Amino acid sequence: MSQEYELPLLTQTFTSAPVSRVLRLFSAVTPADVVAFVRALRDKQCASDPLPTWLLKKRVGIIAPFLCQLFNWSLEHGSVL
């Protein structure tokens, strides 16, 4: 038996950028930014999440430098590793 879920309405709308657009200027993410963003996450996850939110929040200081490098590299190079 399938269930139907009503999706919440988005309060923000986004416009797609043309494919030719390049991100040339951005503020680098710092480890402190990563820690603040992670700690602001809601305490919920789905059963398929490999890392529970509570554990990520508890140990974010350990992985923040790596995530910071990953995010900044992705922004700088325009791709995801």
WOJODA-V893060 format. One record per residue. N is the residue number from 0. RES is the residue in one small letter. PHI is phi in degrees with one decimal (* if undefined). D_FIRST is the distance of its C-alpha to the first C-alpha in Angstrom with 1 decimal. Layout:
BEGIN
n res phi d_first
N RES PHI D_FIRST
N RES PHI D_FIRST
END
This chain:
BEGIN
n res phi d_first
0 m * 0.0
1 s -92.4 3.8
2 q -112.6 6.7
3 e -107.7 10.1
4 y -118.1 13.2
5 e -89.1 16.7
6 l -80.2 19.3
7 p -69.4 22.6
8 l -73.8 25.6
9 l -77.6 28.1
10 t -91.1 31.5
11 q -122.4 33.3
12 t -116.2 33.6
13 f -125.3 34.9
14 t -107.7 37.0
15 s -67.9 36.9
16 a -87.7 40.2
17 p -59.3 41.9
18 v -58.4 41.6
19 s -75.3 45.4
20 r -73.3 45.2
21 v -126.5 46.1
22 l -80.1 45.8
23 r -101.4 49.5
24 l -138.1 49.8
25 f -151.6 47.6
26 s -88.4 48.2
27 a -63.3 47.6
28 v -82.3 45.1
29 t -106.1 46.7
30 p -56.2 45.5
31 a -63.7 45.9
32 d -62.1 43.6
33 v -60.6 40.9
34 v -59.1 41.3
35 a -63.4 41.1
36 f -64.3 38.0
37 v -65.8 36.1
38 r -67.0 37.2
39 a -84.2 36.0
40 l -64.5 32.3
41 r -71.5 29.9
42 d -83.3 29.1
43 k -150.6 25.4
44 q -158.5 23.6
45 c -100.9 20.3
46 a -62.1 19.9
47 s -87.2 20.9
48 d -66.1 24.2
49 p -73.5 27.0
50 l -129.2 29.4
51 p -61.2 28.5
52 t -57.6 29.9
53 w -61.4 32.1
54 l -72.8 33.7
55 l -58.8 34.3
56 k -63.5 36.0
57 k -68.7 38.0
58 r -115.0 39.4
59 v -59.5 39.4
60 g -60.9 43.2
61 i -74.3 43.2
62 i -99.1 41.1
63 a -57.5 42.2
64 p -60.8 45.2
65 f -64.8 43.1
66 l -60.8 40.4
67 c -59.6 43.3
68 q -62.3 44.8
69 l -61.8 41.6
70 f -63.0 40.9
71 n -66.1 44.5
72 w -62.6 44.8
73 s -62.2 41.7
74 l -65.4 43.2
75 e -67.2 46.6
76 h -100.2 45.5
77 g 71.9 42.7
78 s -148.9 40.2
79 v -109.9 37.8
80 l -69.5 38.8
END
